[in-house]
Amino acid sequence: MNQGDPATDGCDILPERVGTVSQSSARGRVFRYLSYLTDPERGTLTCRYELDGREFAERFTLPAGPRWRSEAARAAARLVFLLAGVSYYKTAAPPLIDLGETALTETELAFLREFYVQGLGEFGYRNNLDLTSLRIEARRVLAGAAARPEAHAAAPGERRALVPFGGGIDSIVVVERVRRLADVALFVVNRPADRFAAIEAPAAVTGLPIVRAEREIDPQLLRSAELGFLNGHVPVTGILSAIAVLAAVLEDRDAVVMSNEWSASVPTLEYDGRPVNHQFSKSDIFEAAFRDVLARASADPDPAVSSDPAVSSDPAVSSDPAVSSDPAVSSDPAVSSDPAPPRLPEYFSWLRDRTELWVGQEFATLEQYHGSFRSCNKAFYSDKARRLDHWCGQCDKCCFIDLILAPFLPAAALRRIFAVTGEPLDNPGLAGKFRALLGAGAKPFECVGEVSECRAAVLLAARRDDRAGHPLLAELALEVAGWPDAPSAADAVAMLAPVGENFIPAGYQ
């Protein structure tokens, strides 16, 4: 999905660093989690945070109703509260996060710290900030000793999936696969009173119902430059994942099915011996950790709070010995005291072991979407005056989509898709962007495929009869073929089969 941080317009970021001078003087002191509050009648969740005296509030609006009062909804809302804070932390990136009255299990604490440190890896790289020493202070929860519960295997007629939908090739392919197995609804997050045509058009083609959520960020984020905030990419897919889990609970759906493919787990680059992944919250690491948090929340709904000041084995994580109940929960009259375990939905990516090359091959057969899908970042600008109603034909995403579909779609079909600005592969001026995708330059901080996939795509596309005499493609293919690590024909075939492992439950395979 493309509802990114409004100050960065989602993923439209280049790989260069902001500078080489430390920006420690711009960093804050302490970021605090204050509270969250649900209003079942209005269908809202309001999350409040504070950074060195400046308060922030973010509101989420979802379908109203009695399910908001369930233990599962309370647990899901709490996860949204935990993950949404990252957008406000990054305004000054202080070295300390204080969870206040919100107690965490050891599993949640480790997960949250990785979400901040790895999820903000690109942000830290571009702002010349080292976040590895980040400390999180939180009261500790004594989780029960119960084993993780077995996933509930819904019968075929009972499967009700919620698929976050961004209008690109990945989510379209997943929708068409999963609708064969379950009752599917799309999930779309928008800002208030704003919808993206690039999502709405292909969503209409699916003919499926849409569950909507509105995300109203604190308006101070829209004044980042004026207020002197640090800026950069946040792990927005993690935030959207938590919102989707809450929506699935409210809609009585048993699974949130993501569209994050194999290459999302491959770091964009390494710096100082550490991976920096633009797509961290789409990676297998995030997926596995978030699934663990959800499973353990279902296993132990009401763990005790410990006054033990012992610190986690991670020296960067400390614990406040003070003990009190979480006012964000106890003060909310909408929260049920039902002691039954909250059954949270399954969470998994249907594409985890699939390459973008496989996705491109699958999408090529879905002709009904070829006239409406759009992955260009300029279709998702928060500023409507800058938002395009067509492919820009110039950005890294446009180049990647053209490249990954070129082996499987006729050249004429791709030229129709990019008709307004011209197909990127027809533009010699974009050779540098294509070479970066092929590994002959800095990989863009973008949601694009892995280098070997792009190289295979170039070689496969260049063999098509309708690409004969295509100068840029022929030039790129000749370069790739001359490299010692060029993919062979067998390598390309292997990329069209499952790669690695996945977390897909049996009923959704």
N, C-alpha and C positions, 0 to 999 in steps of 0.2 A: 504494500500500500504506500501511497505517496504523500500522506498528510504529515509532512516533516516539520521541522522547527521553522517558525515564520521568519526568523531573523536570517536564516541561511537558505531559504527556499528549498528545503529538503536536501537533495544530494548534489546540488549544482556547485561543486567545490573542486578546485584544482589541487594537485598534489604538492605544490610548493609550500614551504614553511613560511609563516608570517614574518619571522625574523630570527636572528641569532642572539639577540640580547634578552636576558632573562626578564620576564614580566612579573617577577615576584612582588614588586611594589604594588601591582594592581590586584593582588590576591586578597581575599577577605580573611577573616579570622575563624568564624564558626558558622556552619550551616545547620539550622535546626528544623526538625520535623515538629510541627505544632499539633495539628489535629485533622481529622476528617469527619464529615457529617453527611449522612444520607437523609433524603426526604422522599419517602415512597410515593406520596401523593403527587409530587412534581416530577418524580423520576430523576432526581439529581444527586450527584456526589460532589461535595466541595472539599478540596484539599488545601490545607494552609501550611505555609513554610515561612521561615525567617532567616535572613542572612545579615548579621551585624546590625540588627535593628530595623532593617527594611523587610516588610512583610509582603508575601506573595500569596495569591489565591488562584486556584484553577478549578473550573467547574465542568463536570461532565453531565450530559443529559441523555438518558436512555428511556426506553418505554417504562412508564409508571405502572405500579401494581403491587399486589400483596407479596410477590416473591422477593421484593426488596427486604422484607422482614425475616427472611430465612437465614439460617446460620451460614449456608453456602454463599449467599449474597454478601453477608458481612465479611466473610473470609476473602471473597474476590475483591470487594471494595478496598479492603486493607492492602491487598497486593497492588492495586492501582495507585493508592496513596504512596506506597514504598517506591514504585518505579517512576512515577511522574515527577518526583522531586528533582531528578537529574537535570531537567530543563532550567531550574532555578539555581541549583548548585553551581552550574557552569558560568553563571554571571560573574562570579569572582573566584571560583574554584579554591575555597579555603582548604587548609590541611586537615581540618577536623569536621566531622559530621556528628551531630548529637541527635539521637533518636528520641530524646525526651522521655515521655511516658509510654512510648511504643516499645514493647518488649519483643525480642526476636529469639527464635531458636538458633542453635549453632548453624544449622543448615541454611536458614534464611540469612544469617549474618554473612556467611561465606559467599552466598549467592549475590547478596546486595553489593558487597565489596567488589567482586569481580565485574558486576554490572557497571559500576562506576569506573573502575580502573581500566578494564578492557573496553567497555562500551564508549568511554571517552578517550580511547587511545589516539584516534585521529585528532580530536580536539587538543589533546596535550601536545602532540607532535607539531601541529600547526601553530600553536601558541608558545612553543618552547617551554612547556611545563612538564615536570616530572611528577606524576600522580601516584607513583608506586608506594610512597610513604603515607598515603592517605590513612587516617585513623577514623574509626567509627565507634562511637560510644553508645552502648545500648544495654539496657537491662536484659538479663538472660532469662529465657523461658526453659523450664525443665520439661522437655518433650517426653512423652511416655515411651515405654520400651516396646510398644507394639510394632510388629513388622509392617512394612509397606503393604497396603492392601492390593489384592489382585484387581486388575482393571475389570470393570463391569463390561461383560461382553453382551452388547445389545443384540437382540434378535433382528434379522433383516428388516422386518416391518417396524422396528422400534428405533432404528438408527436415525438420528436427527442431527445433522452436521451444520455448523456455522463456518462459512469460508470467508475470511477477510479478503476483500476484492479491491484490487487497484487498477484494473482495466488493462494490464499488460499481458504478455504471452504466458507468463508463469501461472497467474491466478486463473486465467481463462482455461488453460489445459487442466488444472486441478478441478475446477468446477465441472468440466465435461466428464472427467473420470469419476469423481465422487458422486455425481448425481445418478450414476448407474447403481450405486451401492446404498444410498441413503436419501432421506428427505433433506434437501439442501436449501438453506437460505444464505444469501450473501450478507456480509457485514461491511459497512462503509462508515468511516469516520469523517466528519466535515467540521469546519468552523461554523459558527452560527450564521444562518442565512446565506450560506455559500456552498454551492455544489460544483464539482468539476465535471465539465462535459466529457472529458477523457475517461471518466469512470462511468458516468451515467449512460453514455451511448452503448458501450459493450454490455453493461449491466442489463439494459433493456433487451438486448439480443438474447440473453440467457433465458428470459421469461420467468425468472425465479423471484421470490419475494426478497425484499431487502430489509434487514434490521439495521437501523441507523443509530449512531451516537454523535452528539455534538460535543466538541472539545473547545472550551472557551478559555484560552490561556490568559494569564494576567497581562493587561495592556502594557505594563512596564517593559515586557520583552520586546514589544514593537518599537520601543524607544532605546534600544540597546546602545546605539552609537551616542546618542544624546546623554545617556546616563553613565557612559563609560564602562559598560559591561564587556566582559570578554565574550567572544563569539566563536561559533564553530559547530560542527556536527555533533548531534546527540544520538544515542541508540534508540531511535523513535520506534522501531519495530517492537522492541521490548515493551514500551509503553502501550502500543496498540494491542499487543498480545494480551496484556493484563485487562485492558478494556474489553477485548473480545471474550475473555473468560467470564467477566461479569455479565456481558450481554448474553452469553450462552446459558448462564444460570437463570437469568431473568426470563429467557425464552424457552426454558426447559429443553435444552439441546445437550446431547451427550458428548459432543466433540467439537473442538476448535481445530480446523484443518488448515494449516499454513501452506504456503507455496514457495518455500525456501529450498533452493536446490543445492546440490553437492558443492559447487564452486563458491558458494557464500561462506564456506568454512575456511577458504584459503586466504591467508593474510594479504592485504594490499602491498605491504612492505614490511621489512624488519628494521628496527632502529635501536641502537644500543643493546642488541641481542634480544630485543622483545618484539613480538608480533604486533603490528598495527593493522587492524582489520576494519575497514569502512563498514562492513556488513556484520559486525560482531553479533548483534542481536538477531541475525538471521542464521547464525552458525550452528553447527552441531553441539558445540560447547554450551551455548546459551540454551538450546532446546533441551538438552539432557538435564541441565541444572534447574531450569524452570519446571520441567516435568517432575523432578524430584521434590521441589517445593510444593507443588500442587498435590502430589501423592501423599506427602507427609502431613499436609494440612488436613487431608481427608482422613488420615489414620488417627490423628490426635487433635480433636476439635477444641479442647479446653485445657491446654497444658498449664502447669503451675508456674508462677513467676518465682525465680530464685533470687535470694538476697546475697548469694555467693558472689563475691567480687572477683572471682577467678576470671582471668582473661582467656580468650580463645587462643589456640595454639599459634595463630597468626599474630606476630608481635605488633602488627599495625592496627589490631582491633582490640579495644579496651572495653571494660564494663563498668557501669555505674552501680554501686551496691544499693542505692536507694530502691525501695520497692513501693509501688502503688499501682492501682488498676489504671488501665488506659482510658483517659477521659473521652477520647475520641470514640470509644466504643460504649462505655458505660453510660455516657450522657445522652446517647442516641436512643430515643424511645422506639425507634423503628427496628432496633435489633432484637431478635428473639432470644429468649433464654433456653430454647430447645437444646438439650444436651446431645442430641443425635449427631453423629459425625456429618460434617458438610460434604456431600458428594459433589466434588468439583469435576468439571468435564475433562475428558482426555484432551491432551494438547500434543500435536505432532505435525510435522511437515510431510505431505504426501510426496514431495519431490526430493527428500533428503538424499537418496541414493541415485538421483538422476542428474545427468549433465545438462547444461544449457543446449548442447547440440541435440540431445534427445528431445528436449522441450521444443526446439525449433522444428524438428521433424514432425512432432505431433501437431504443433500449431498449424503447420502448412496444410494439414488436412481439414482444418476447421474454417472453411471458406466463408461461412456466415459472419465471421468476425473480422475479416480482412479489411473491410471498409470502415470499421469503427474503433479498433484498438489503437492505443497511443501510449507510448512509454517515454516520450520526450519530456524532460524535466520542465521545459518552458510551458507545458500544459498545466503545471501545478504551482505556478507562481502565486503567492498570496496577494500580490498587487494585480488586480484584474486588468489594469491598463497595460501590464507587461505580459499577461497570460496569452498564449497563442492558441488558436483553434485548429492548428495543423502542426505537422512535424516540422521542427526548425531545420532539419537536414544538416546541421552543423555540429551539434554537441556529441559528446562521447557516447551517450545512450543511443542516439540516432545511428551513429556509426556501428555500434555493437549490434543493434537489432537488425540492421541491414546485412551485416556480415553473417550473423548466426542463422538467418533465414535464406541467405543466398544459395546454399547447397540444395535447398528443398523447394523453393518457390521459383517459378519462371521469372526471368529478368523483367519481362513486361509487367508482371503482377507487382513486383517491388517498385517499379517506376510509377505505377498508379498509386501505390500507397504513399510515396514521397512526391506526388505530382506537383504540389505547390512550390517546393523549393528545389526539387531535383534529388535523385537518388544519391546518397553519399558516395557510393562506389563509382559514380560517374564524375566525381569531383576530384581532380588531381591535387587540389589545394588541401585536401583532408588526408593526404598520405601520412603525415606525421601522427595524426590521431589513430589511424589504423595500425601504424607501426608500434605505437605504444600498447595497443591491445594485443599485439603479437609478441610483446616482450622486448622490443628493440627501443624502448624508451620507458620513462616512468609510468607505471600503471596508474590510470586515473583513480582518484577517490570517488568511485562510482559503483553502482550496482551492475557490474558487468561480469562476464564470464572469465574463467581462468585461461591463462595464456595458451595451454595445449589445446583447449577447445577452439580458441580463435584460430590457431594455426591449422587445425584440421579443417575448420570451416573454409578457410582460404583455399586450401588444396582441393577440397571437394567441389567448391563453387567454380574454380577455374577449369574443372574438367567438364562442366556442362556445355553442351553445344551452343546454347543460346548466350553463352558468355564468351564465345570465341571472338578474338579481336578486341577484347575489353582491356585497354592499356593499363589502368591502375591495378586491376585484379591480377592480370598476367605478371606485372612487375612484382607485386607482393608475393604471389605464389612462387615465382622464381627465387626470390630471396629466401623464403621459408624452406623451400626444397633443398637449398644449399647449406642449410644449417645442420650440424651433426646430430642435434636432438629433434630434428623434424619428425613429426608423427608419421608412421607408416600407414599403409592401407589397413593393416590389422589393428593398429592403434585407434584409427577412426571408427572402425567397426565396434571395438571394445567400448568406445565412448557412447555408443548407442544402446548399450546394455546397462543394467544397474551397476553402480560403483559403490562399494563399501556397504555400510549398514544403515538401517532406518529404524524408526520407532513406531511404525504403523501397526496398530492393533489388527488382529486377524480379520475382523469383520470389515475392515476398510481396505484390505489389500486387493 
